Amino acid sequence: MFSYRHAYHAGNHADVLKHFVQVQLHQYMNQKDVAYTYIDTHSGAGVYALDSAQAVKSGEYLEGIARLWERDDLPAALAEYVKLVRGMNPSGRLRYYPGSPYVAEQAARPEDRLRLFELHPADTRLLVENFRKLEAHKAEQGERARGRRILIDHADGFQGLKSLLPPPSRRALVLIDPPYEVKLDYKHVRDALEEALGRFPSGIYAVWYPVLQRMESRQFADRLKRLPAKEWLHVTLTVATPGPDGTGMHSSGMFILNPPYTLEATLRETMPYLVQVLGQDSGATFRIEKGSQVTGTASPRALDTGPRKPVGNARRASPLSGAGSLRLPGQPFGDGPRKRPAQGEAEGPAAPAAAPAKKRTPGFRYADQAKQATAARGPKRK
């Protein structure tokens, strides 16, 4: 259960996507004066040394943050994320990379609260130590420390999330990014989100996940689309074509429930650049979808793949009946407008040509259609 250590993967392409989006979420939350609570269900160690044995062994950061380090043509939103990373590397040499707790500490305001959960005992100790050093450094510089506004718990973040919702200020940003080293993590994420939305429907919930060949990963986004959130936004970044054996992580995604209205445009501007810079072969690409669940019907749109089409539980074909049971706004029932049958022709599907005609039965009509038909025929003759 505790085999996963993020130190091997810090600063890779998945971290770039996750933390770039996280910075944008904090900046949106900072626009209002009311303080908010940031909740991190799987915090990790908080800070990672890229010259450590783990980071050097994997070298994953070389295909991630290192590719952006010396660029002078970064899009504005991506430059803000890189600037945050530069802040912890004052010498200009890329030695340290921030985890999501450190990103939150730097991007949030002093009055905002951080609630950090980590279950791995070694990473919990590192997380506490790193924030203790950070607070001491701030005190030396005469800066205001957060003090009790940062709480670190050696606990299960899925369980801890329940106790914090709704937050006192009724504003919250939640990041959920378990290691997914066990298949049940996918179910745990969905269950936690469903309960969280029941307790606090207006919170912003951001979920990171790896896009893998396993069934749980392939179905994960569609399952999240069915959650009762007002809106959702889904983005994936693929940097290379997956190998035939399905090993390795070449793609990852961020799924945001109740996303900021500004985030879609930012992603449209930034994702093509990330594909260009981080892409390793011709299979590099990205995908953006958005949708609504206000009445249980999704209206997603693949922004980079052409015309609008139903996704998730807005598919016209019901998995149970095989017939269309849900429709997009403005979409007629069935495959087109209903036509009045010709005289002597019954509504509904035609009988097989070889079968003898049986007793004629009137076609099915909705109540309002029956009234319209009666009015068109005029009054009955007596």
N, C-alpha and C positions, 0 to 999 in steps of 0.2 A: 504493500500500500504506500510506503514511503520511499519507493525506489526513484521517483522522479525528482530531479534537482534542476531548477531553472538556470543555474549557473552555466550549464552546458549550452543553453540556447539563448542567453541574454543578447539582445541587440540584433537578432536575426530578422528576416523579412517579416515574420509574423509580429514581432515586437514593434517594428516600424509602423505597421498598419494599426495595431492596437493602441499604441501610445500617441500616435498622430491624431487618431479619432478622439482619444481621451482628452487631449489638450483642447480640442474644439468643444467638447461637451462642457468642460470647466469654464471656458470663456463665455459660453452661452449662459451658464448658471450665474456667472459673476455680473451679468448685466443688471440684475435686480439687487436692491439694497438689502433685502431680507437674507439672513444667513441660511446656509443649507448644510446638510449632513452628507458626507461622502462615505460610502460603505464599500469595503473591498473584502469579498468573501474568501479570496485565496491570495494573500498578500505576498508570499514569498519572503525573500531576505531584504527587499527594499532597495538595495544597491548592489551592483555586481562589478567585480574587477575583471576587465577584459584581458589582463595579463596573467590571470590565474591559470592553474593547471587545467581546470575544466574547460574554460573558454578557449585556451590555446589548443587543447586536444580536438575540440569540435570545429573550431574556426568559423562557426556559423555567422558571427557578427561581421566577418569580412564580406559576406554576401548581403548584408543588411545595412546597418547604420554606417559602416565604413565607406560604402559607396556614395553616401550623401555628404560625408564629412568635409570634403574639399570642394564641393560644388558651389558655384556662384550664380546659378540660374534657378534656384529653388523657387517654386510657387510660394506665395505669401504665407499660406496656412502651413505648409511643410517647413518653411523657414522658422516659424515660431516654435515648432517641435524641436528642430535641430538646435535652436538657440538655447532651449532649456537644457539639452544634453551638454552643450558647450559650457553652460554655467557651472557644471560640476567637473569640468576639465579646464581650469583657468590657464594651464600651461599651453593649451592648444593641441596637445597630444591626446589622442583618444585612449584613455585608460579606464574610465569608469562609465557604467551605463545605468540609468535609473530604472527601477521597477515601478509598477503602477503606484505604490504608496508614495514614493518620492516625487513622481510626476504630480500626484494630487497635492502634496505638501507645497510644491513650488507654484502650481497653477491656481490653487484655491487661495482665498483671502484669509487674513489672520483670524477673522471672526467665524469662519466656517469650521465645522467639526469633522474630524477623521476618525472612523471606526474601522480598525484593521483586524482581520481574522487570519490565523495561520495555524494549521494542524500539525505540520512537520516540526518536531521539537528543535532540531538544529536550526532550521530557518527562522523559527520564532525567536530563538536567542539572538541570531544575527540581526533580525528586524529590530528588536529592542535596543541592541547595542548601537546600530546605525542611527536610530532616531535620538538616542541619548547623545551621541557625538554631534549630531546636527543641532540639537537644542543648545549644547554647550558652545558650539561655534557661533550661533546666533547671539548668545549672551555676551561673548567676547566682542562681537561687532556692534553691540548696543542695539541689536534688533529685538523686536518683540517676539517672544517665544510663545508657542501655542499652549504649553503646559498641559492642563487637563483636557484641552480641546482635542488631544490625540489620545486615544485609548487603544491598546494592543491586547488582544485576547488570544491565548493559546487554546483555540476551540474550533469546532466545525462551523465554517462560515454559513452553510445552508441553515443550520439551526440558529445561529446567531442573528441572521437576517430577520427572522420572525420577531425577535424581541425588540427590534429597533424601528419597526414600522407600525403606525405612521410616526415620523420624526416630530419633535416639538414644534419646529418652524413650518411644518407641512411642505418642506422642500427637500428633495433627496436625489442624489446621483449614486447609482449602484453599479458596480463592476463585478461581473461574475466570470471567472476564467479558471476553472479547475484544470488539472493536468490531463484529464480524460485518459488516464492510464488504465482505468477499469471502465467497461462498457456501461455500467450503471450510472456513471457521471452524467451521461446525456439525459437520462430519465430524472436524475436528481436536479439538474438545472431546470428542466421544464416544470417539474413539480414545485420547486422553490419559487419560480416566477409566477405560476398560477396562484399560489398562496399569497405571494407578495402583492400581486395586483388586486386580490380580494381585500387585503388590508389597506393598501395605499395605491389606488388606481392611477394617480397623476404623477407618480415618480418617473424618473428617467432611468431605464434599465439597459445596460450595455453588456452584451454577452460576446466573448471571444470563443472561437472553436476552431480546431484543425479540420480542414477538408481532406478526408482520407477515403480510401476505397471501401472501408467497412460499412456495412448497412446502416449502423446507427448514425454515422456521420453523414451519409448521403440523405437520410430522411430527416435530419435534425432541423434544418431550416423550415421545412414544410410543417413540422410539428409546432414550431414556435409561431408560425403565421396564424395558427388557429387559436392562439391565446387571446383572451378578451381585452386586449389593449386598444386604445383609440386609434393609434397609427403605429406602423413599424417601418424600418428602413434596414435594408440588408445589403452589405457590400462584401465581395470576396476579391482577393488578390492571388493570382497564380503566377509564379515566377519561372516555372519550368514544366515540361511535359512529364507526367508521372511515368515511372518505369513500368515495364511489364509485370514485375513481381509485386508492385504496389507498395514497396517500402519507401520510407522517407516522407517528409512533409514538404510538399511543393506548393501548397495552397492553404490559405486560412481565411476566416470570415469574421466580420463583426455584425451582430444583429442587435439593433437598437429599438426598444419599445418606447413609445412616446418621444420620438426624436425631435431635436430642435428643427424649426422650419428652415433654418439657414444651412443645415448640414448637407442636404442633397446637392445644392449648387457647389459647395466646397469640394465635395467628393468628385463631382463631374470635372472640376478644374484640375484636381490633384492626381486622381488615379491614372490617367494616361501617362503622366510624368513618372509615376512610380513603376509602371510597367516598362517604360523605356529604360530607366536607370537600373532597376533591380532585376529585370528580365534576364534569364540565362539562355533561353533558346526561343524558337518560334512559337512555342506553346504558351508563352507568357501572355496573360490577359487579365481582365477584371470584369466584374459584373455588379450592377447596381439594380436593386428592386425596391419598390415601396408599395405599401398597401394600407388598407383601413379595415378595422374590425368593429366599427360602431354598431352595426346591426347583425354581426355574424357573417357578413359577406365581404370578402376581400376585393380590393381593386388595385392589384399590383401592376407595375409596369417595369419591364426590363429596359432601363434607360439606354443601354448601349447595344441593344440587340434588335432594334427595329420596332415594328408596330406593337401596340398593346395587346396582351393576351392574358387569359385567366391563369392564375397560379394558385397552388395550395388548395384550400377548401372552396375556391371559387370556380373550380373546374366544372364545365357544363355537364360532364358525364358523372353521374353518381356512382361511387364504387359499389353500391348495394343494388341499385335497380338497373344500372346500365343506361339510364335515360337522363336527360337534362333535368336537374332539380334546383340548380342555382344559376343565376344570371347576373351579368354586369349591368350597371345602370344604363338604360336606353336600349338594352338588348331584348328583342322580342322572345316570347316563349317558343320553344322548339327551334327549328332551323330557319324560320322565316315567318312572315305575317300569315295569319290564318286566312284561308280562302273559303268563300261560301261554296258549297258543293253544287254542281250542276243539277238540273231537275232530274229526278230519278236516281241520283247518286247519293249513297249514304256517306256521312262523315266518318272519319277514322280510317284505319288501315284497310286496304282492299283485300278481299278474300282471294285465295289462290284460284287461278283460272280453271283448273281441272275440277275443282270441288263444286258440287251441285249447290245452287242457291238455296239457302234455308230461309226461315222466316225473317223478314226484314226488321231490323231494330234501329230506332233513331239514334243518330250520333250524339255523343256527349257534348253538352254546352254548359258554360258557366251561367249563373243565374242572370247576370246582366245581359248576356248575349241572347238568352231566350226572350227577354222583354223586348230587346231591339228587333228581333225577328218578328215578333207578334205585331209590333207597331208598324213595321214595313208592309205587312200583309193587309193591314187595315182591319176594320171590325168584321166579325163573323156575320155571314148571311143567315137570316132566320127563315 
